[in-house]
Amino acid sequence: MKILVCIKQVPDLESRFRINSEGIWFSETDLAWRMNEYDEYAVEQAVRLKEQLGGEPELTVLSIGPDRVKEAIKKALAMGCDRGVHVKDDADYRLDPFEVASVVAEYARGEQFDVVFTGLQSQDRGSAQVGVLLAELLGLPSVTTVVGFEFADGVITARRELEGGMKAVVNVATPALVTCQLGLNTPRYPTLPNIMKAKKKELQTVAVTDLLKVEPLQEVEAIFPPEKKGGGLVLEGEPGELADKLIGLLKEKAGVLRS
């Protein structure tokens, strides 16, 4: 069996974000970076599947981006992946979801993976499109928003999160793709011995130009912060006084009531 897990390196949400000079993404100056949280669950589930099958499957982790994404790949290797693939692209923020999925599909077609794991979505763009587009391009069935995963006799039994807190159980034969939701598992923390072992694992670099064969379907024209709104007003006092104050504010400030 061959397993692929796709990850993305994203800015830490505690970072201070500023729009870049192009006005289409954020400036990377002084940002801290980490593996996308949804992808951590995907890596953990991929490693668990490998362990369940006696460690025999080959588990590949792939990420697109500049040289800094190698740190995210190395973390996945330390978590238990066997080999890494870095698709080098210094302007990966310009890729739309279709291009990202196409790049991964171009690499994956020649590898014949049995199971592909992705995160549900990335924490920076949040499109939740790459996983399902990748499945379509590879001709694979896909199961999304997975919060439970079991594998036996070539069949994945996945528990999906639906609207309103409901769940659905889906059976799908491999090869197949799943997108992983928060809470699927508890991602392991790489131990020092595994971090040292990861340094000796294969990490292949491929130029994005070797894999990108399609044109974008959408383009970011501009990004901007949300408009700042005025702060709320807290009223204190007895119920009768509060009612009078509220009516006065609705008349004078909001203009929604007339005398």
C-alpha positions as protocol buffer text, in pm:
chain_id: "A"
residue {
  index: 1
  type: MET
  ca { x: 0 y: 0 z: 0 }
}
residue {
  index: 2
  type: LYS
  ca { x: 109 y: 355 z: -74 }
}
residue {
  index: 3
  type: ILE
  ca { x: -24 y: 651 z: 124 }
}
residue {
  index: 4
  type: LEU
  ca { x: 0 y: 1023 z: 47 }
}
residue {
  index: 5
  type: VAL
  ca { x: -67 y: 1303 z: 294 }
}
residue {
  index: 6
  type: CYS
  ca { x: -77 y: 1663 z: 173 }
}
residue {
  index: 7
  type: ILE
  ca { x: 12 y: 1944 z: 412 }
}
residue {
  index: 8
  type: LYS
  ca { x: 44 y: 2320 z: 404 }
}
residue {
  index: 9
  type: GLN
  ca { x: 254 y: 2558 z: 610 }
}
residue {
  index: 10
  type: VAL
  ca { x: 48 y: 2854 z: 732 }
}
residue {
  index: 11
  type: PRO
  ca { x: 115 y: 3160 z: 949 }
}
residue {
  index: 12
  type: ASP
  ca { x: 56 y: 3118 z: 1319 }
}
residue {
  index: 13
  type: LEU
  ca { x: -277 y: 3281 z: 1395 }
}
residue {
  index: 14
  type: GLU
  ca { x: -117 y: 3480 z: 1677 }
}
residue {
  index: 15
  type: SER
  ca { x: 105 y: 3659 z: 1424 }
}
residue {
  index: 16
  type: ARG
  ca { x: 56 y: 4021 z: 1331 }
}
residue {
  index: 17
  type: PHE
  ca { x: -82 y: 4034 z: 978 }
}
residue {
  index: 18
  type: ARG
  ca { x: -18 y: 4314 z: 730 }
}
residue {
  index: 19
  type: ILE
  ca { x: -114 y: 4326 z: 363 }
}
residue {
  index: 20
  type: ASN
  ca { x: 179 y: 4299 z: 122 }
}
residue {
  index: 21
  type: SER
  ca { x: 281 y: 4558 z: -137 }
}
residue {
  index: 22
  type: GLU
  ca { x: 86 y: 4376 z: -410 }
}
residue {
  index: 23
  type: GLY
  ca { x: -231 y: 4402 z: -208 }
}
residue {
  index: 24
  type: ILE
  ca { x: -326 y: 4041 z: -280 }
}
residue {
  index: 25
  type: TRP
  ca { x: -182 y: 3858 z: 21 }
}
residue {
  index: 26
  type: PHE
  ca { x: -17 y: 3931 z: 352 }
}
residue {
  index: 27
  type: SER
  ca { x: 341 y: 4039 z: 413 }
}
residue {
  index: 28
  type: GLU
  ca { x: 557 y: 3754 z: 543 }
}
residue {
  index: 29
  type: THR
  ca { x: 781 y: 3986 z: 744 }
}
residue {
  index: 30
  type: ASP
  ca { x: 800 y: 3881 z: 1109 }
}
residue {
  index: 31
  type: LEU
  ca { x: 543 y: 3604 z: 1070 }
}
residue {
  index: 32
  type: ALA
  ca { x: 576 y: 3277 z: 1260 }
}
residue {
  index: 33
  type: TRP
  ca { x: 493 y: 2962 z: 1064 }
}
residue {
  index: 34
  type: ARG
  ca { x: 343 y: 2624 z: 1153 }
}
residue {
  index: 35
  type: MET
  ca { x: 182 y: 2321 z: 994 }
}
residue {
  index: 36
  type: ASN
  ca { x: -184 y: 2380 z: 913 }
}
residue {
  index: 37
  type: GLU
  ca { x: -384 y: 2242 z: 1208 }
}
residue {
  index: 38
  type: TYR
  ca { x: -623 y: 2038 z: 992 }
}
residue {
  index: 39
  type: ASP
  ca { x: -322 y: 1880 z: 821 }
}
residue {
  index: 40
  type: GLU
  ca { x: -177 y: 1769 z: 1154 }
}
residue {
  index: 41
  type: TYR
  ca { x: -483 y: 1547 z: 1197 }
}
residue {
  index: 42
  type: ALA
  ca { x: -431 y: 1414 z: 843 }
}
residue {
  index: 43
  type: VAL
  ca { x: -66 y: 1328 z: 915 }
}
residue {
  index: 44
  type: GLU
  ca { x: -157 y: 1158 z: 1242 }
}
residue {
  index: 45
  type: GLN
  ca { x: -426 y: 946 z: 1076 }
}
residue {
  index: 46
  type: ALA
  ca { x: -192 y: 850 z: 792 }
}
residue {
  index: 47
  type: VAL
  ca { x: 74 y: 741 z: 1043 }
}
residue {
  index: 48
  type: ARG
  ca { x: -183 y: 544 z: 1242 }
}
residue {
  index: 49
  type: LEU
  ca { x: -290 y: 362 z: 926 }
}
residue {
  index: 50
  type: LYS
  ca { x: 71 y: 277 z: 851 }
}
residue {
  index: 51
  type: GLU
  ca { x: 117 y: 147 z: 1205 }
}
residue {
  index: 52
  type: GLN
  ca { x: -206 y: -54 z: 1187 }
}
residue {
  index: 53
  type: LEU
  ca { x: -77 y: -233 z: 878 }
}
residue {
  index: 54
  type: GLY
  ca { x: 249 y: -323 z: 1044 }
}
residue {
  index: 55
  type: GLY
  ca { x: 452 y: -37 z: 909 }
}
residue {
  index: 56
  type: GLU
  ca { x: 459 y: -187 z: 559 }
}
residue {
  index: 57
  type: PRO
  ca { x: 290 y: 96 z: 362 }
}
residue {
  index: 58
  type: GLU
  ca { x: 509 y: 370 z: 220 }
}
residue {
  index: 59
  type: LEU
  ca { x: 390 y: 704 z: 355 }
}
residue {
  index: 60
  type: THR
  ca { x: 477 y: 1016 z: 155 }
}
residue {
  index: 61
  type: VAL
  ca { x: 418 y: 1373 z: 273 }
}
residue {
  index: 62
  type: LEU
  ca { x: 394 y: 1653 z: 14 }
}
residue {
  index: 63
  type: SER
  ca { x: 389 y: 2031 z: 51 }
}
residue {
  index: 64
  type: ILE
  ca { x: 400 y: 2324 z: -192 }
}
residue {
  index: 65
  type: GLY
  ca { x: 582 y: 2647 z: -111 }
}
residue {
  index: 66
  type: PRO
  ca { x: 919 y: 2819 z: -64 }
}
residue {
  index: 67
  type: ASP
  ca { x: 1212 y: 2665 z: 121 }
}
residue {
  index: 68
  type: ARG
  ca { x: 1060 y: 2737 z: 463 }
}
residue {
  index: 69
  type: VAL
  ca { x: 792 y: 2467 z: 409 }
}
residue {
  index: 70
  type: LYS
  ca { x: 1064 y: 2205 z: 454 }
}
residue {
  index: 71
  type: GLU
  ca { x: 1027 y: 2262 z: 828 }
}
residue {
  index: 72
  type: ALA
  ca { x: 663 y: 2149 z: 812 }
}
residue {
  index: 73
  type: ILE
  ca { x: 765 y: 1848 z: 602 }
}
residue {
  index: 74
  type: LYS
  ca { x: 1036 y: 1757 z: 853 }
}
residue {
  index: 75
  type: LYS
  ca { x: 780 y: 1768 z: 1133 }
}
residue {
  index: 76
  type: ALA
  ca { x: 561 y: 1525 z: 939 }
}
residue {
  index: 77
  type: LEU
  ca { x: 864 y: 1301 z: 885 }
}
residue {
  index: 78
  type: ALA
  ca { x: 935 y: 1311 z: 1258 }
}
residue {
  index: 79
  type: MET
  ca { x: 571 y: 1215 z: 1324 }
}
residue {
  index: 80
  type: GLY
  ca { x: 621 y: 898 z: 1119 }
}
residue {
  index: 81
  type: CYS
  ca { x: 608 y: 970 z: 746 }
}
residue {
  index: 82
  type: ASP
  ca { x: 870 y: 787 z: 538 }
}
residue {
  index: 83
  type: ARG
  ca { x: 964 y: 1037 z: 268 }
}
residue {
  index: 84
  type: GLY
  ca { x: 898 y: 1400 z: 184 }
}
residue {
  index: 85
  type: VAL
  ca { x: 828 y: 1583 z: -141 }
}
residue {
  index: 86
  type: HIS
  ca { x: 879 y: 1959 z: -152 }
}
residue {
  index: 87
  type: VAL
  ca { x: 722 y: 2126 z: -456 }
}
residue {
  index: 88
  type: LYS
  ca { x: 921 y: 2448 z: -462 }
}
residue {
  index: 89
  type: ASP
  ca { x: 723 y: 2760 z: -540 }
}
residue {
  index: 90
  type: ASP
  ca { x: 832 y: 3096 z: -399 }
}
residue {
  index: 91
  type: ALA
  ca { x: 496 y: 3252 z: -491 }
}
residue {
  index: 92
  type: ASP
  ca { x: 260 y: 2971 z: -390 }
}
residue {
  index: 93
  type: TYR
  ca { x: 12 y: 3227 z: -255 }
}
residue {
  index: 94
  type: ARG
  ca { x: -70 y: 3310 z: -617 }
}
residue {
  index: 95
  type: LEU
  ca { x: -195 y: 2956 z: -688 }
}
residue {
  index: 96
  type: ASP
  ca { x: -571 y: 2907 z: -681 }
}
residue {
  index: 97
  type: PRO
  ca { x: -719 y: 2583 z: -538 }
}
residue {
  index: 98
  type: PHE
  ca { x: -750 y: 2426 z: -885 }
}
residue {
  index: 99
  type: GLU
  ca { x: -383 y: 2488 z: -956 }
}
residue {
  index: 100
  type: VAL
  ca { x: -278 y: 2347 z: -619 }
}
residue {
  index: 101
  type: ALA
  ca { x: -487 y: 2033 z: -673 }
}
residue {
  index: 102
  type: SER
  ca { x: -353 y: 2000 z: -1027 }
}
residue {
  index: 103
  type: VAL
  ca { x: 9 y: 2019 z: -909 }
}
residue {
  index: 104
  type: VAL
  ca { x: -49 y: 1744 z: -651 }
}
residue {
  index: 105
  type: ALA
  ca { x: -244 y: 1533 z: -902 }
}
residue {
  index: 106
  type: GLU
  ca { x: 36 y: 1562 z: -1159 }
}
residue {
  index: 107
  type: TYR
  ca { x: 279 y: 1420 z: -905 }
}
residue {
  index: 108
  type: ALA
  ca { x: 42 y: 1158 z: -764 }
}
residue {
  index: 109
  type: ARG
  ca { x: -68 y: 1005 z: -1096 }
}
residue {
  index: 110
  type: GLY
  ca { x: 261 y: 826 z: -1144 }
}
residue {
  index: 111
  type: GLU
  ca { x: 271 y: 699 z: -785 }
}
residue {
  index: 112
  type: GLN
  ca { x: -63 y: 513 z: -770 }
}
residue {
  index: 113
  type: PHE
  ca { x: -147 y: 597 z: -409 }
}
residue {
  index: 114
  type: ASP
  ca { x: -409 y: 380 z: -236 }
}
residue {
  index: 115
  type: VAL
  ca { x: -514 y: 637 z: 25 }
}
residue {
  index: 116
  type: VAL
  ca { x: -474 y: 1014 z: 11 }
}
residue {
  index: 117
  type: PHE
  ca { x: -519 y: 1227 z: 322 }
}
residue {
  index: 118
  type: THR
  ca { x: -565 y: 1605 z: 325 }
}
residue {
  index: 119
  type: GLY
  ca { x: -685 y: 1852 z: 583 }
}
residue {
  index: 120
  type: LEU
  ca { x: -1042 y: 1975 z: 549 }
}
residue {
  index: 121
  type: GLN
  ca { x: -917 y: 2326 z: 471 }
}
residue {
  index: 122
  type: SER
  ca { x: -624 y: 2558 z: 526 }
}
residue {
  index: 123
  type: GLN
  ca { x: -632 y: 2812 z: 807 }
}
residue {
  index: 124
  type: ASP
  ca { x: -518 y: 3098 z: 584 }
}
residue {
  index: 125
  type: ARG
  ca { x: -748 y: 3068 z: 280 }
}
residue {
  index: 126
  type: GLY
  ca { x: -1013 y: 2833 z: 416 }
}
residue {
  index: 127
  type: SER
  ca { x: -1148 y: 2738 z: 72 }
}
residue {
  index: 128
  type: ALA
  ca { x: -1191 y: 2364 z: 152 }
}
residue {
  index: 129
  type: GLN
  ca { x: -1162 y: 2299 z: -223 }
}
residue {
  index: 130
  type: VAL
  ca { x: -820 y: 2139 z: -274 }
}
residue {
  index: 131
  type: GLY
  ca { x: -905 y: 1795 z: -134 }
}
residue {
  index: 132
  type: VAL
  ca { x: -1221 y: 1740 z: -338 }
}
residue {
  index: 133
  type: LEU
  ca { x: -1063 y: 1886 z: -653 }
}
residue {
  index: 134
  type: LEU
  ca { x: -765 y: 1654 z: -612 }
}
residue {
  index: 135
  type: ALA
  ca { x: -997 y: 1354 z: -579 }
}
residue {
  index: 136
  type: GLU
  ca { x: -1181 y: 1455 z: -896 }
}
residue {
  index: 137
  type: LEU
  ca { x: -859 y: 1502 z: -1092 }
}
residue {
  index: 138
  type: LEU
  ca { x: -732 y: 1159 z: -979 }
}
residue {
  index: 139
  type: GLY
  ca { x: -1066 y: 991 z: -1040 }
}
residue {
  index: 140
  type: LEU
  ca { x: -1098 y: 888 z: -674 }
}
residue {
  index: 141
  type: PRO
  ca { x: -1401 y: 878 z: -446 }
}
residue {
  index: 142
  type: SER
  ca { x: -1370 y: 1129 z: -163 }
}
residue {
  index: 143
  type: VAL
  ca { x: -1508 y: 1151 z: 189 }
}
residue {
  index: 144
  type: THR
  ca { x: -1498 y: 1494 z: 352 }
}
residue {
  index: 145
  type: THR
  ca { x: -1515 y: 1632 z: 708 }
}
residue {
  index: 146
  type: VAL
  ca { x: -1399 y: 1300 z: 852 }
}
residue {
  index: 147
  type: VAL
  ca { x: -1406 y: 1276 z: 1234 }
}
residue {
  index: 148
  type: GLY
  ca { x: -1371 y: 897 z: 1258 }
}
residue {
  index: 149
  type: PHE
  ca { x: -1157 y: 660 z: 1051 }
}
residue {
  index: 150
  type: GLU
  ca { x: -1128 y: 281 z: 1035 }
}
residue {
  index: 151
  type: PHE
  ca { x: -968 y: 58 z: 772 }
}
residue {
  index: 152
  type: ALA
  ca { x: -1014 y: -315 z: 707 }
}
residue {
  index: 153
  type: ASP
  ca { x: -986 y: -539 z: 401 }
}
residue {
  index: 154
  type: GLY
  ca { x: -935 y: -251 z: 160 }
}
residue {
  index: 155
  type: VAL
  ca { x: -1241 y: -58 z: 281 }
}
residue {
  index: 156
  type: ILE
  ca { x: -1242 y: 271 z: 473 }
}
residue {
  index: 157
  type: THR
  ca { x: -1524 y: 326 z: 721 }
}
residue {
  index: 158
  type: ALA
  ca { x: -1540 y: 698 z: 786 }
}
residue {
  index: 159
  type: ARG
  ca { x: -1758 y: 895 z: 1021 }
}
residue {
  index: 160
  type: ARG
  ca { x: -1844 y: 1238 z: 880 }
}
residue {
  index: 161
  type: GLU
  ca { x: -1949 y: 1555 z: 1056 }
}
residue {
  index: 162
  type: LEU
  ca { x: -2268 y: 1703 z: 914 }
}
residue {
  index: 163
  type: GLU
  ca { x: -2468 y: 2019 z: 983 }
}
residue {
  index: 164
  type: GLY
  ca { x: -2654 y: 2051 z: 1311 }
}
residue {
  index: 165
  type: GLY
  ca { x: -2417 y: 1824 z: 1503 }
}
residue {
  index: 166
  type: MET
  ca { x: -2527 y: 1514 z: 1311 }
}
residue {
  index: 167
  type: LYS
  ca { x: -2291 y: 1239 z: 1193 }
}
residue {
  index: 168
  type: ALA
  ca { x: -2292 y: 1004 z: 893 }
}
residue {
  index: 169
  type: VAL
  ca { x: -2107 y: 676 z: 845 }
}
residue {
  index: 170
  type: VAL
  ca { x: -1967 y: 609 z: 497 }
}
residue {
  index: 171
  type: ASN
  ca { x: -1794 y: 301 z: 355 }
}
residue {
  index: 172
  type: VAL
  ca { x: -1560 y: 350 z: 59 }
}
residue {
  index: 173
  type: ALA
  ca { x: -1325 y: 106 z: -111 }
}
residue {
  index: 174
  type: THR
  ca { x: -968 y: 215 z: -175 }
}
residue {
  index: 175
  type: PRO
  ca { x: -814 y: 386 z: -360 }
}
residue {
  index: 176
  type: ALA
  ca { x: -985 y: 687 z: -204 }
}
residue {
  index: 177
  type: LEU
  ca { x: -925 y: 1033 z: -59 }
}
residue {
  index: 178
  type: VAL
  ca { x: -1038 y: 1169 z: 278 }
}
residue {
  index: 179
  type: THR
  ca { x: -1031 y: 1522 z: 415 }
}
residue {
  index: 180
  type: CYS
  ca { x: -973 y: 1542 z: 791 }
}
residue {
  index: 181
  type: GLN
  ca { x: -1171 y: 1753 z: 1035 }
}
residue {
  index: 182
  type: LEU
  ca { x: -1054 y: 1883 z: 1373 }
}
residue {
  index: 183
  type: GLY
  ca { x: -1103 y: 1625 z: 1647 }
}
residue {
  index: 184
  type: LEU
  ca { x: -1039 y: 1320 z: 1426 }
}
residue {
  index: 185
  type: ASN
  ca { x: -755 y: 1218 z: 1657 }
}
residue {
  index: 186
  type: THR
  ca { x: -487 y: 1361 z: 1885 }
}
residue {
  index: 187
  type: PRO
  ca { x: -176 y: 1444 z: 1678 }
}
residue {
  index: 188
  type: ARG
  ca { x: 142 y: 1313 z: 1837 }
}
residue {
  index: 189
  type: TYR
  ca { x: 428 y: 1535 z: 1942 }
}
residue {
  index: 190
  type: PRO
  ca { x: 752 y: 1438 z: 1763 }
}
residue {
  index: 191
  type: THR
  ca { x: 1005 y: 1294 z: 2006 }
}
residue {
  index: 192
  type: LEU
  ca { x: 1373 y: 1391 z: 1994 }
}
residue {
  index: 193
  type: PRO
  ca { x: 1484 y: 1047 z: 1861 }
}
residue {
  index: 194
  type: ASN
  ca { x: 1225 y: 1069 z: 1581 }
}
residue {
  index: 195
  type: ILE
  ca { x: 1333 y: 1425 z: 1500 }
}
residue {
  index: 196
  type: MET
  ca { x: 1689 y: 1297 z: 1461 }
}
residue {
  index: 197
  type: LYS
  ca { x: 1571 y: 1006 z: 1244 }
}
residue {
  index: 198
  type: ALA
  ca { x: 1374 y: 1247 z: 1024 }
}
residue {
  index: 199
  type: LYS
  ca { x: 1697 y: 1422 z: 925 }
}
residue {
  index: 200
  type: LYS
  ca { x: 1808 y: 1104 z: 745 }
}
residue {
  index: 201
  type: LYS
  ca { x: 1481 y: 1048 z: 558 }
}
residue {
  index: 202
  type: GLU
  ca { x: 1447 y: 1130 z: 188 }
}
residue {
  index: 203
  type: LEU
  ca { x: 1330 y: 1482 z: 108 }
}
residue {
  index: 204
  type: GLN
  ca { x: 1288 y: 1534 z: -266 }
}
residue {
  index: 205
  type: THR
  ca { x: 1253 y: 1882 z: -418 }
}
residue {
  index: 206
  type: VAL
  ca { x: 1057 y: 1933 z: -740 }
}
residue {
  index: 207
  type: ALA
  ca { x: 1011 y: 2266 z: -920 }
}
residue {
  index: 208
  type: VAL
  ca { x: 647 y: 2370 z: -943 }
}
residue {
  index: 209
  type: THR
  ca { x: 701 y: 2446 z: -1313 }
}
residue {
  index: 210
  type: ASP
  ca { x: 757 y: 2074 z: -1372 }
}
residue {
  index: 211
  type: LEU
  ca { x: 409 y: 1992 z: -1239 }
}
residue {
  index: 212
  type: LEU
  ca { x: 190 y: 2294 z: -1310 }
}
residue {
  index: 213
  type: LYS
  ca { x: 17 y: 2225 z: -1641 }
}
residue {
  index: 214
  type: VAL
  ca { x: -307 y: 2425 z: -1607 }
}
residue {
  index: 215
  type: GLU
  ca { x: -419 y: 2786 z: -1604 }
}
residue {
  index: 216
  type: PRO
  ca { x: -586 y: 2939 z: -1295 }
}
residue {
  index: 217
  type: LEU
  ca { x: -964 y: 2949 z: -1276 }
}
residue {
  index: 218
  type: GLN
  ca { x: -975 y: 3240 z: -1034 }
}
residue {
  index: 219
  type: GLU
  ca { x: -754 y: 3529 z: -933 }
}
residue {
  index: 220
  type: VAL
  ca { x: -732 y: 3735 z: -616 }
}
residue {
  index: 221
  type: GLU
  ca { x: -786 y: 4102 z: -699 }
}
residue {
  index: 222
  type: ALA
  ca { x: -742 y: 4246 z: -350 }
}
residue {
  index: 223
  type: ILE
  ca { x: -752 y: 4161 z: 17 }
}
residue {
  index: 224
  type: PHE
  ca { x: -838 y: 4400 z: 296 }
}
residue {
  index: 225
  type: PRO
  ca { x: -911 y: 4394 z: 669 }
}
residue {
  index: 226
  type: PRO
  ca { x: -1274 y: 4410 z: 784 }
}
residue {
  index: 227
  type: GLU
  ca { x: -1414 y: 4753 z: 852 }
}
residue {
  index: 228
  type: LYS
  ca { x: -1380 y: 4864 z: 1211 }
}
residue {
  index: 229
  type: LYS
  ca { x: -1709 y: 4908 z: 1387 }
}
residue {
  index: 230
  type: GLY
  ca { x: -1789 y: 5117 z: 1689 }
}
residue {
  index: 231
  type: GLY
  ca { x: -1780 y: 4957 z: 2030 }
}
residue {
  index: 232
  type: GLY
  ca { x: -2089 y: 4844 z: 2214 }
}
residue {
  index: 233
  type: LEU
  ca { x: -2255 y: 5040 z: 2493 }
}
residue {
  index: 234
  type: VAL
  ca { x: -2327 y: 4876 z: 2827 }
}
residue {
  index: 235
  type: LEU
  ca { x: -2625 y: 5014 z: 3017 }
}
residue {
  index: 236
  type: GLU
  ca { x: -2645 y: 4975 z: 3394 }
}
residue {
  index: 237
  type: GLY
  ca { x: -2917 y: 5050 z: 3642 }
}
residue {
  index: 238
  type: GLU
  ca { x: -3268 y: 4942 z: 3744 }
}
residue {
  index: 239
  type: PRO
  ca { x: -3497 y: 4789 z: 3478 }
}
residue {
  index: 240
  type: GLY
  ca { x: -3713 y: 5100 z: 3458 }
}
residue {
  index: 241
  type: GLU
  ca { x: -3410 y: 5328 z: 3417 }
}
residue {
  index: 242
  type: LEU
  ca { x: -3260 y: 5093 z: 3156 }
}
residue {
  index: 243
  type: ALA
  ca { x: -3582 y: 5102 z: 2953 }
}
residue {
  index: 244
  type: ASP
  ca { x: -3581 y: 5482 z: 2950 }
}
residue {
  index: 245
  type: LYS
  ca { x: -3213 y: 5495 z: 2855 }
}
residue {
  index: 246
  type: LEU
  ca { x: -3265 y: 5243 z: 2574 }
}
residue {
  index: 247
  type: ILE
  ca { x: -3562 y: 5429 z: 2431 }
}
residue {
  index: 248
  type: GLY
  ca { x: -3365 y: 5753 z: 2444 }
}
residue {
  index: 249
  type: LEU
  ca { x: -3070 y: 5596 z: 2260 }
}
residue {
  index: 250
  type: LEU
  ca { x: -3296 y: 5445 z: 1994 }
}
residue {
  index: 251
  type: LYS
  ca { x: -3447 y: 5788 z: 1932 }
}
residue {
  index: 252
  type: GLU
  ca { x: -3135 y: 6005 z: 1951 }
}
residue {
  index: 253
  type: LYS
  ca { x: -2850 y: 5780 z: 1835 }
}
residue {
  index: 254
  type: ALA
  ca { x: -3007 y: 5517 z: 1613 }
}
residue {
  index: 255
  type: GLY
  ca { x: -3296 y: 5723 z: 1482 }
}
residue {
  index: 256
  type: VAL
  ca { x: -3524 y: 5420 z: 1469 }
}
residue {
  index: 257
  type: LEU
  ca { x: -3790 y: 5559 z: 1699 }
}
residue {
  index: 258
  type: ARG
  ca { x: -3983 y: 5883 z: 1670 }
}
residue {
  index: 259
  type: SER
  ca { x: -4151 y: 6083 z: 1943 }
}
